[in-house]
Amino acid sequence: MSSEELQAIELLGRVRYGRLATSMRALPFLSVARHVVIDGRVILRMHSGFGYHNACDGTVVAYGADNFGTAVPGAGGDLWAVQFTGTAEVVHPATGQCELFGDVPARVNGEPFDPAYLRIEPHFVSVHTLDFHASQPIGHTA
């Protein structure tokens, strides 16, 4: 693995959720997913009730995660985002691998959560960081 791929995997381990992006019936869509990394591959857990996992099976997808909601710019908490692009495949992880995801949500849009799993074989990996100097103002102006 390249140093950028190793950095992306390390950063991905700092957050639990990200966004899966692809198209469904020629229209783009994003879906939230829980992720873990197993043997250098990104494994996603998502709700099966929407059918997104079937739309992604065998196609090229992008999966991104970031720390935008948790970092404190200027206080030593630089912002970062990672993206993995590759072919997705529906998988059925072993019991021990499923446990790596932790607890499942109780409901999704009012319906019981029913997990589906996708494995992404990354072909392209990118890492983007935004470094802030402590003296930079980061507040909004009117």
N, C-alpha and C positions, 0 to 999 in steps of 0.2 A: 504494500500500500504506500501511496505517496504521503508526504508530510501533510499536505492539505487534507487528504482523506482521513488521516489519523486525527488531525485537529478537528475536523467536522464531526467525527464519531465521538470524540471526547466532549465537544460542546453539546452534541445531541443528548448525551447522558445527563446533562444538567437540567433539562426540562422534560416534562412527561408527555406533552401533547404538541402536535403540529397540524399542518394543513396539507391534505392531499389534493393535487390539482390534475385534472385531465378533462376530457370531453365526453359527453354522453348525448347520443343522437345529434352530433355535430355542434352541440352547445357546450361552452366551458362551464366547469363547476368546481367548487372547493368543498371539501368535507373535513371536519375535524377527525383526528385519529390519535390513538395512543400508540407509542412506539417503543421498541426495544431493539438493540443490536445484537444479533447472534451470528457468530462466524463471519463478521464483516458485512452482513446483509441487514438491511432495515426491515423489521417485521412490524406490521401495523395491525392494530385491532380496531375495528369499527363496527357500527351497527349494521346488521345485515338487512334490516327491514326496508332500507331505501334501495337496495339492489346495486349500490355503487361498486361493491366489490366485484360483482359480475361484469359490470361495464369496464372495469379496469383490468380484468384477467386477460393476460396476453398482450396488453397494450403498453405504450410508453407513458409513464406518469412522472410527475414531479412531486416531491415531498419536501416541505420546508418547515423549519422550526426556528424560533428566535427567543431572545430574552427581553423583548421590548417592554413587556409589562412588569418586569421585576428588577431591571438594572436601574442604578441611580447614576446617570451621567454626571461627570465632574467629581464624583465621590469615589473614584476607583472602580466604578462599575461600567466599563465600556459596553456598548451595544454590539450585538453580533446576530447574524442570521446565517443559517446553513441551508443548502438545497442539495438534494439527491435526485438525479434524473436517471431513469432506467426502466426496464421492463418489469411489470408487476405480474405476479402469479398468485392465485388463490392457494393457500396452504392450510394444513391442519397440524398445528404444532403439537408436540408431545406435551403431556400433562405438566412436566417440570418447566417447559418453556412457557406455557400459558400462565403459570404462577408468577413469572417474571413481570407480567403486566400489572399485577396487583388486583385490587378490587374492581369489579365492573360497575358502571353506573346502574342505578336502579331502573331508570326510565329515560327514554329518548323521545322528545316531543309527545309525552304522555303515554307512550307504549313501552312495554317491558324491553329492556336491552337484550338483544340476541347477537352475540359476537360472530364476526367473520374476520378472517385473517388474510393479509396479503404480504407477500415477500417481494421486496424490491431489490433487484440485482443492479447496483449502481454502475452506470456507464460514465456519468459526469457528476462531479462533486464540486461544490463551490462554497467558500466561506467569505463572508463580508463582515467587516468590523467598522464601527464608528468610534473613533477615539476622541474623547473630550478632555481638554485641559481644564484644570480646576478653576481657572479664572474666567472661562467662557460662560456668559449668561445663557441659561437654558430655559428660562421662563417664556411664556407667551406674552406678546405685546399687543395692545389694542390698536 
